[in-house]
Every structure is written in structure tokens, then in C-alpha cells.
Amino acid sequence: MKLGYSIVAALGLATAAFFADAPRAALADDDGPSTKFKVDATLAAGKVTITITPTANDVFVNSEYPLHMTLAGKDGGSVSKSDLTKDDGTYTASSHEGKATKVTFTVDAAKGVTGDGKLVMCDLSQCGNPTKFHLESH
């Protein structure tokens, strides 16, 4: 019986070692599309428009990733929706499936918003790691 456990343990370690050296599907933040975007949040006439745009050519917003943002009213103000998901955004499609050239969200907010979110950016060959961001309207 001890031999059986030893074989299972050895196979488990060999499998872990194999996958540790396997190529990663996602790129590191510093050499991939993960950090190549900007977030603009602008207050005008009681509405905040949040736009996420790539900052490099051939980098896109992954329109299939479950993008999420949590918002709070700025300076004690109210916000019409505090949790935004990918379904709340308007994606500007590119000619590449699942990749958008930008995404825009709009919420009612008396004094603006602050918030945090998470998204995935992609280039033409692969997608980067999920990346967190912070925003504050101006």
C-alpha cells in the first residue's frame, strides 16, 4: 500500500513540475497589453461618463471578460448604480472577435464618482492578466 501512495505522490510532483515550466497563457504585466489602457471619468450635467481606451496600437479591451467596477458617489454625492459589469458598457467593436477599441459606461452622479475596477486587455495574439484600476471623475 505504501508503494501505491509513493507512486501517486511521485506522479503528482512530476505533474506540478511540468506545469510550472509550461508556457503561460497570459503575459506578464510589464511586457504585455495588461497596462496599456487609460480610464477617463468625466462629470457633465449630472452624469459621469467612464471610458476605457487602449493606449497602444493593436491592443484591445477584452469584451468577453467579466469586467467589473464598483463606484461610490464623490464628496457624499449619490450615484445611480454602484456596481457595473460588462453588460452595462457600450463596446466599440473592432474587426477582431471579442476585442473592442473602447468601452463606455454612463451613470447618474450628482457630484461625480470614485471607484475601482478590473478588466483584461488583449493584443492580437493573446490576452494579458486581469488588471485592477482606480478611477475618479473630474
C-alpha positions in Angstrom: 0.0 0.0 0.0 2.8 2.4 0.8 4.2 1.8 -2.7 0.9 2.9 -4.2 1.0 6.2 -2.2 4.6 6.7 -3.3 3.7 6.3 -6.9 0.8 8.7 -6.7 2.9 11.3 -4.8 5.7 11.0 -7.4 3.3 11.4 -10.3 1.8 14.5 -8.6 5.2 16.1 -8.1 6.1 15.4 -11.7 2.9 16.9 -13.0 3.4 20.0 -10.9 7.0 20.4 -12.1 5.8 20.0 -15.7 3.1 22.7 -15.4 5.5 25.1 -13.5 7.7 25.1 -16.6 4.9 25.2 -19.2 4.4 28.5 -21.2 2.0 30.9 -19.6 -1.2 31.8 -21.5 -1.2 35.3 -20.0 1.5 37.8 -20.4 3.4 39.5 -17.6 2.1 43.0 -16.8 5.3 44.7 -17.9 5.6 43.1 -21.3 2.0 42.6 -22.4 -1.2 44.5 -23.0 -2.3 44.5 -19.3 -1.2 48.0 -18.5 -1.8 49.6 -21.9 -5.0 51.4 -21.2 -6.4 54.6 -19.7 -9.6 55.3 -17.8 -11.3 58.7 -18.2 -14.3 59.6 -16.0 -15.9 63.0 -16.7 -18.8 64.6 -14.9 -21.2 66.7 -17.0 -24.8 67.7 -16.4 -25.2 65.2 -13.5 -23.9 62.2 -15.5 -20.5 60.6 -15.3 -19.1 59.0 -18.5 -16.4 56.5 -17.9 -14.4 55.5 -21.0 -11.7 52.8 -21.1 -9.4 53.1 -24.1 -6.2 51.2 -25.1 -3.1 53.4 -25.3 -1.2 51.3 -27.8 -1.9 50.2 -31.4 -3.2 46.6 -31.7 -4.3 46.5 -28.1 -8.0 46.0 -27.2 -10.4 45.7 -24.4 -11.5 42.1 -23.9 -15.2 42.3 -24.4 -15.8 38.8 -23.2 -14.0 39.1 -19.8 -16.5 39.8 -16.9 -15.3 43.4 -16.4 -16.4 44.8 -13.1 -16.4 48.3 -11.5 -17.6 49.4 -8.0 -18.4 53.1 -7.8 -19.2 55.5 -4.9 -20.5 59.0 -5.0 -17.8 61.6 -4.7 -17.9 64.0 -1.8 -21.0 62.4 -0.3 -23.0 62.6 -3.5 -25.2 59.9 -4.8 -24.6 57.5 -7.8 -27.4 55.8 -9.7 -25.6 52.4 -9.9 -22.7 51.4 -7.7 -21.8 48.0 -9.3 -21.2 48.0 -13.0 -20.5 44.9 -15.1 -19.5 44.3 -18.7 -23.2 44.3 -19.6 -23.6 47.9 -18.5 -21.0 49.1 -21.0 -21.2 50.1 -24.7 -18.3 48.4 -26.6 -16.9 49.9 -29.8 -16.3 46.7 -31.8 -13.1 46.1 -33.7 -12.6 43.7 -36.6 -11.3 41.1 -34.1 -13.9 38.9 -32.3 -14.0 39.5 -28.5 -11.9 42.6 -28.8 -13.2 46.2 -28.6 -11.4 49.5 -29.3 -13.0 51.1 -26.2 -15.8 50.6 -23.7 -18.0 53.4 -22.3 -20.2 53.4 -19.2 -22.7 56.2 -18.1 -24.2 56.7 -14.6 -26.1 59.5 -12.9 -24.0 61.1 -10.2 -24.6 64.4 -8.6 -21.0 65.2 -7.6 -19.0 62.6 -9.6 -17.7 59.2 -8.6 -14.7 57.4 -7.4 -14.2 53.7 -8.0 -12.2 50.6 -8.6 -12.4 48.0 -11.4 -10.9 45.0 -13.1 -10.5 44.2 -16.7 -8.5 42.3 -19.3 -6.6 43.8 -22.2 -5.6 41.8 -25.3 -3.3 42.2 -28.2 -3.7 40.3 -31.5 -2.1 37.1 -30.2 -3.1 36.8 -26.6 -4.6 38.5 -23.5 -2.8 39.8 -20.5 -3.5 39.2 -16.8 -6.7 40.6 -15.2 -5.7 44.1 -14.2 -7.2 46.3 -11.4 -7.6 50.1 -11.8 -8.8 53.1 -9.9 -10.8 56.0 -11.2 -12.0 59.4 -10.1 -14.2 61.7 -12.1 -13.2 65.2 -12.9 
